[in-house]
């Protein structure tokens, strides 16, 4: 693997809960609880888990859209968590985000030109005269839209087209890393494939690095070289996409994988239906967070939290079954 562009170390985000007459902090939501991973330059790391597992919060903490409670985020040798506002603004050129909801993430009052141009102006990349508009037209064409679209408003586009506008906005500043926060979850299945293909083409063309967040494994299967599986604020397994899809080493990864449809009808896979919901992140279960829902749980799992440790070269998992 090439050098890591992004290194996240023991990232923690606890959201305080206020209560009582004096609005004191009475508890915390343990959204992200000691997450560590690396993304190599040019790589796509899939980050997968059910809603509320902390994956989007992790992505936002990396960009400091949400301030982490603790931990380190190293990008090209600099700890992002220690940068002042000015340095952080400059670094935003290199790290961009594509949001889940293309309907909510674009300002409905702005034209496409203004939406994409905003980033160019903020970072002093607008150029002179016709350069500004030419650059926006170029970006629109790069994401499969047309130059004449620049005078239109977001409501005049379909969901897939709006997501393309969001991608053009992220590309405008020529970033190195893009956090793709469930970029296709709100789209029809047929459109999802088109957007994923576009992201793959752009990665090849511009040498982009992606942290690709999704709630199911089928979406990240083709785009990711490696996949990290998250459960209740913690990473439970990281493996190459191939290893994870063929031999998952954590019962939660196994359950997620069992829900992925197989195109070949002659291959049968037993569906593992997890009982119950994801536990409350205010008061996560003791021991292994997954034990109340794990079909393979043992007595030990209720009291002893498994460590995320290397079980094969380039592969880590947090489960006592791998001891
Ligand atoms: Fe299941 Fe125990 Fe492994 Fe947790 S440590 S995933 S409860 S077997």
Boltz pocket constraint, residues with backbone or C-beta under 6 A from the ligand:
constraints:
  - pocket:
      binder: B
      contacts: [[A, 250], [A, 251], [A, 252], [A, 288], [A, 289], [A, 290], [A, 291], [A, 294], [A, 295], [A, 296], [A, 297], [A, 298], [A, 301], [A, 304], [A, 306], [A, 318], [A, 319], [A, 320], [A, 321]]
      max_distance: 6.0
